[in-house]
C-alpha cells in the first residue's frame, strides 16, 4: 500500500465516522430513537480508529516523488 492509498482510505474512514456520529446525534435528539445511539456511536468509534490506523500507515510510508517538468 502506498502512502497516497493509505491516506485515501483514512479519509474515507474518517468520513464514515463523521456520518455515523451525525446519525447518532440525530437519534439522540429523538426519544423514540435513543436506543439506536449506542450502536451508531460504537460503529463511528470503530471507523474513527480505522481512520487513525490508515493515517499511521500512510505516515510510515515514504512520500512518492512528483517530477514536474
C-alpha positions as CSV (number, residue, x, y, z in Angstrom):
1,X,0.0,0.0,0.0
2,X,1.3,3.4,-0.9
3,X,1.2,6.5,1.2
4,X,-1.5,8.0,-1.0
5,X,-3.6,4.8,-0.9
6,X,-3.4,4.7,2.9
7,X,-4.4,8.4,3.1
8,X,-7.3,7.8,0.7
9,X,-8.5,5.0,3.0
10,X,-8.0,7.2,6.1
11,X,-10.1,10.0,4.6
12,X,-12.9,7.6,3.6
13,X,-12.9,6.0,7.1
14,X,-13.0,9.4,8.7
15,X,-16.0,10.4,6.6
16,X,-17.8,7.2,7.6
17,X,-17.0,8.0,11.3
18,X,-18.4,11.5,10.8
19,X,-21.5,10.3,9.1
20,X,-22.2,7.8,11.9
21,X,-21.6,10.5,14.6
22,X,-24.1,12.7,12.8
23,X,-26.7,9.9,12.8
24,X,-26.0,9.1,16.5
25,X,-26.6,12.7,17.3
26,X,-29.8,12.8,15.3
27,X,-31.1,9.7,17.0
28,X,-30.2,11.1,20.4
29,X,-32.5,14.1,19.8
30,X,-35.5,11.8,19.2
31,X,-36.8,10.0,22.3
32,X,-38.2,7.2,20.1
33,X,-34.8,6.5,18.5
34,X,-32.4,6.8,21.5
35,X,-31.9,3.1,21.7
36,X,-30.0,3.3,18.4
37,X,-27.5,5.8,19.7
38,X,-25.0,3.3,21.3
39,X,-24.8,1.1,18.2
40,X,-24.2,4.1,15.9
41,X,-21.7,5.7,18.3
42,X,-19.8,2.4,18.6
43,X,-19.7,2.0,14.8
44,X,-18.5,5.5,14.5
45,X,-15.7,4.9,17.0
46,X,-14.6,1.8,15.1
47,X,-14.4,3.8,11.8
48,X,-12.5,6.6,13.6
49,X,-10.0,4.0,14.9
50,X,-9.7,2.7,11.3
51,X,-9.0,6.2,10.0
52,X,-6.3,6.6,12.6
53,X,-4.7,3.3,11.7
54,X,-4.7,4.1,8.0
55,X,-3.3,7.5,8.7
56,X,-0.5,5.9,10.7
57,X,0.3,3.5,7.9
58,X,0.4,6.4,5.5
59,X,2.7,8.4,7.8
60,X,5.1,5.4,7.9
61,X,5.3,5.2,4.1
62,X,7.8,7.2,2.1
63,X,6.5,10.0,0.1
64,X,6.5,9.4,-3.6
65,X,8.4,11.9,-5.7
66,X,6.5,14.0,-8.1
67,X,8.5,15.1,-11.1
68,X,7.4,18.4,-12.6
69,X,8.5,19.4,-15.9
